[in-house]
């Protein structure tokens, strides 16, 4: 299967530092790898409504942001969550996208869980701290999401930047971007799981 990367842009600012860092990393992908970019600001999702115990889930209506994102997510071999660090976690738009995964798991015919298994989830974020550990909650959200769906987790590419363009002044992030997508991504595990032998 040809690799196809879906970059889900979750910033409230177009062309922000997280997106610029993701584009640096994407430039290093082989030319035969497909790249698709979807901005959650341009395709806003409605708030997620949990219907698990009330009614059946249905496929989102054609032409809606939810249908576009569901189809793009299912078609990708690699999903890259591109979100700035907002209050030590994902942006609201990005969290809403992941909340919709809960509904997509139950959409008849989507086979979301089976399709996502062994695909790869990646993260790219810019933060305004020099201490990269402050992004640990964001990393935990993505790695646990991957573990729940039996996906691979490629890790989190971190860079420093607050004001527009700051990422250009982080040479360490630029260096990490050059090899970020070349790493072998292991199947994700919850931190409390005992590895099987």
ChimeraX attribute file (.defattr): number of C-alpha atoms within 10 A of each C-alpha:
attribute: neighborCount
match mode: 1-to-1
recipient: residues
	/A:1	4
	/A:2	9
	/A:3	15
	/A:4	17
	/A:5	24
	/A:6	24
	/A:7	26
	/A:8	24
	/A:9	28
	/A:10	29
	/A:11	25
	/A:12	16
	/A:13	14
	/A:14	15
	/A:15	14
	/A:16	22
	/A:17	28
	/A:18	33
	/A:19	27
	/A:20	22
	/A:21	27
	/A:22	26
	/A:23	17
	/A:24	18
	/A:25	22
	/A:26	19
	/A:27	12
	/A:28	14
	/A:29	17
	/A:30	10
	/A:31	8
	/A:32	9
	/A:33	11
	/A:34	15
	/A:35	16
	/A:36	12
	/A:37	14
	/A:38	15
	/A:39	20
	/A:40	19
	/A:41	15
	/A:42	12
	/A:43	14
	/A:44	17
	/A:45	18
	/A:46	13
	/A:47	11
	/A:48	15
	/A:49	10
	/A:50	13
	/A:51	12
	/A:52	11
	/A:53	6
	/A:54	7
	/A:55	8
	/A:56	11
	/A:57	15
	/A:58	13
	/A:59	15
	/A:60	17
	/A:61	10
	/A:62	9
	/A:63	8
	/A:64	14
	/A:65	17
	/A:66	20
	/A:67	16
	/A:68	15
	/A:69	22
	/A:70	19
	/A:71	13
	/A:72	19
	/A:73	20
	/A:74	18
	/A:75	16
	/A:76	22
	/A:77	20
	/A:78	26
	/A:79	24
	/A:80	21
	/A:81	25
	/A:82	29
	/A:83	29
	/A:84	32
	/A:85	23
	/A:86	16
	/A:87	12
	/A:88	15
	/A:89	21
	/A:90	25
	/A:91	19
	/A:92	14
	/A:93	22
	/A:94	23
	/A:95	15
	/A:96	18
	/A:97	22
	/A:98	18
	/A:99	15
	/A:100	19
	/A:101	17
	/A:102	17
	/A:103	20
	/A:104	22
	/A:105	17
	/A:106	18
	/A:107	16
	/A:108	12
	/A:109	10
	/A:110	16
	/A:111	13
	/A:112	20
	/A:113	17
	/A:114	13
	/A:115	16
	/A:116	23
	/A:117	17
	/A:118	20
	/A:119	21
	/A:120	24
	/A:121	27
	/A:122	25
	/A:123	24
	/A:124	29
	/A:125	29
	/A:126	28
	/A:127	23
	/A:128	16
	/A:129	14
	/A:130	10
	/A:131	9
	/A:132	13
	/A:133	11
	/A:134	16
	/A:135	22
	/A:136	13
	/A:137	15
	/A:138	23
	/A:139	23
	/A:140	16
	/A:141	15
	/A:142	24
	/A:143	25
	/A:144	18
	/A:145	19
	/A:146	25
	/A:147	20
	/A:148	14
	/A:149	20
	/A:150	19
	/A:151	26
	/A:152	23
	/A:153	27
	/A:154	25
	/A:155	22
	/A:156	22
	/A:157	22
	/A:158	23
	/A:159	30
	/A:160	24
	/A:161	23
	/A:162	17
	/A:163	10
	/A:164	14
	/A:165	13
	/A:166	16
	/A:167	23
	/A:168	15
	/A:169	12
	/A:170	13
	/A:171	12
	/A:172	12
	/A:173	20
	/A:174	21
	/A:175	12
	/A:176	16
	/A:177	23
	/A:178	15
	/A:179	13
	/A:180	23
	/A:181	18
	/A:182	13
	/A:183	9
	/A:184	11
	/A:185	17
	/A:186	13
	/A:187	19
	/A:188	23
	/A:189	20
	/A:190	14
	/A:191	11
	/A:192	6
	/A:193	7
	/A:194	8
	/A:195	8
	/A:196	4
	/A:197	3
